[in-house]
Amino acid sequence: MALQRVSDLDFKQLISDHNAPYFPSPPRWEDEVLYFMLVDRFSDGQEKGFLDIDGKPVTSGSTPMFTAADAGNAIANAADAATWRDAGGNFVGGNLRGLTQKMGYLRRMGVTAIWLSPVFKQVNADNTYHGYGIQNFFDVDPHFGTRDDLRDMVKTAHENGIRVVLDIILNHTGQVFIYDPDRYDTVDNNGNHFKDPRWDGNPYIVKGFRDAGGASSLPFAAVDTAANPAAFPDAAVWPVEFQDPANFTQHGHINNFDYFPEFLDGDFFSLKDLHHGTRMMVNNQDQIDQYIVSPTLVNLCQVYKFWIAFADLDGFRIDTVKHMDPGATRFFAGVIHEFAESLGKEIFYLIAEITGGRDRAYDTLQVTGVDAVLGIDDVQDKLEYLTKGVRNPADYFDLFRNSLQVRADSHVWFRDKVVTMTDDHDQIRKGNNKGRFCAADRGGDLLIAMLGLNAATMGIPCIYYGTEQAFDGAGSGDGCDRYIRESMFGGKFGAFRTRGRHFFNEQHPAYRELTKILALREKEPALRRGRQFLREISGDGANFGLPAMVGGQLRSVVSWSRIFVDDELVCAINTDPDNARSAWVTIDNSLHRPGERMTCLYSSDAAQIGQTVTVEARNGKAVNISVPQGGFAVFK
């Protein structure tokens, strides 16, 4: 099925060909656990020694499992290290069939929804292995497989109780054309002069669409395939409707990512900005609800409706929403929600990437109708550094409180509106010194505490691939994104500076503990849907207060409650990586009586599970609990 035109879509036929009921949405998305991976970095299907979907060892692959002795095997000398680093900037071989094989690994971990990086066909001449440089919106990139591979992967995921949220791009295409700039003479680091097509509010001349080799040899117009038979599928941009120059703003690349309207209609680096429409003006004020939609946005809606109907997807993560007019996002959200509902997907989840803090995120959610946000800078920062003992716990927990800032009526408003995580593929907040949670500050010794904090606090928890294997992603300088995008399957750019070793190890301590934590989350509604309260603690049972840093450091039990109806679960982490710690923890005064017992449902020290503590009349009511070093515990 070589689709070349949006106008050729036949949705009735497409839906009929599906030949089965579409997979339903979950009752509540806060019940889900997301797992985000870059397809190119997850699995190539050649691993051996991992467990298949049914839990049986696979012996047919060629790549053995990593052992501690393998660490650094790719960087024995400077030349090897350079080869390893260079490999990280290119496609390394992960594909959809490899992911399909790993559904058992994900299901047994407790994952219920995959967030999949974009799989669309990329610009042929560029190494956009991450998937954000689209050249053909109607096809899967050959590096990842085929459209049928995507559909088969989703089907297998559904058979294992796992939903699929696909990362999509509305804001831009890949670098499908080249400018012919006439201003801003600039000198590069090598002393070479060039004209820099940076945004100044005015359009640039375009040399032409790029051919399969990357040269701008094609006219910047609808492609005449008779005159240029090689243009499909590897040149220009597809489908045909996107070849009209009016689809693109053509204003050059963004220089100031915080300046309006530069961040709205400038190119995202070399990626080419799409024109979605225009706001109507009434008395010199723009009207978001009277947005004039461009043909570009209408066609984008058709494209992504196609992928829902074809592959039976369950949601989209929408990239770079900050760089789109809210009117465009609102139109897209309405179209996609309605179409998904017509297929029986009542809560097709739209997760918007929104940088710029809670105010902007809240406003975007309320105005556009997307379902949740990801990329709120302060959530990731405070989740990571609270665990590492360099942020006050109240700074993190206050993010989820009902407040004037979010203007929300419910104390559980954030429950299904925010995706929470520490590691991710960008880590914009860390500049050019990136690294995963385990890269520094004793992260490896505090990993279970972080996983517990993420899983048992409000929001939809998301695990970035490899976190369950304690990947470190250490690296700095230009291009350091690659270091936090290690390969799970090994290849030429494996984690821990390796090659030829895979990491699908279900006996890894972090994987095993995360499996237990997520199983408890699934069992206990309070951990998914309950109200949340940071609790006062005491060392002597008499003087209580919220845990806080002393001298710039926190080495303490940090405890919170999740309450659902009459059930209270007391959760606690220990930010001390070296010593177990105990504390009196305040609990709900009305739900408990002195002398009652609370039982340890989970602890990273297995010997503690099943032990009980006694409720006493202290600071209202309190219990004395212990938490292992760098660990996590839950009592009920």
Beta strands, then each sheet from edge to edge (+ up, - down):
strand 1: 34-37
strand 2: 113-116
strand 3: 120-122
strand 4: 134-140
strand 5: 163-168
strand 6: 172-173
strand 7: 177-179
strand 8: 185-187
strand 9: 193-195
strand 10: 206-209
strand 11: 272-273
strand 12: 277-282
strand 13: 285-293
strand 14: 315-318
strand 15: 349-353
strand 16: 372-374
strand 17: 419-420
strand 18: 460-464
strand 19: 531-534
strand 20: 537-538
strand 21: 557-564
strand 22: 567-574
strand 23: 581-587
strand 24: 597-603
strand 25: 612-614
strand 26: 621-627
strand 27: 632-635
sheet 1: 16+ 15+ 14+ 5+ 2+ 1+ 18+ 17+
sheet 2: 3+ 4-
sheet 3: 6+ 11-
sheet 4: 7+ 10-
sheet 5: 8+ 9-
sheet 6: 12+ 13-
sheet 7: 19+ 21- 22+ 27- 24+ 25-
sheet 8: 20+ 23- 26+
end
